[in-house]
Amino acid sequence: MDYNYPELYYRIYPKAIDSVNRYLENNNYNSNISDKDMEAMIDEVYEKMVYECPEIDEDPIERRGRYRVTQRPFYGRRRLVRDIISIIIISELIRRLNPYEFYGGQY
């Protein structure tokens, strides 16, 4: 199988879609999504990912504390995974709530 995205994407995507499906079932395709609801979906997917891959929730030992003064800020795996989850959820919500605008209005 030829992968176009990193393996992490293929692990996150089904969990994010499941979270979006549950949200939209309960809220009848409401286009105004609160920050609280978005954070809840992101937290839900993140917790499932940490259960599946516990190393995501841990920063590498060599980057903790001692290098923060001399190097650029280090955000760690947690931040990266949460950002990927956010991007997937937001793109899926836009695709479902505004399908004509998402594809350039050509339909």
Buried (B, 14 or more C-beta within 10 A) or exposed (E): EEEEEEEBBEBBBEBBBBBBEEBBEEEEEEEEBEEEBBEEBBEBBBEBBBEEEEEBBEBEEEEEEEEEEEEEEEEBBBEEBBEBBBEBBBEBBEEBBEEEEBEEEEE
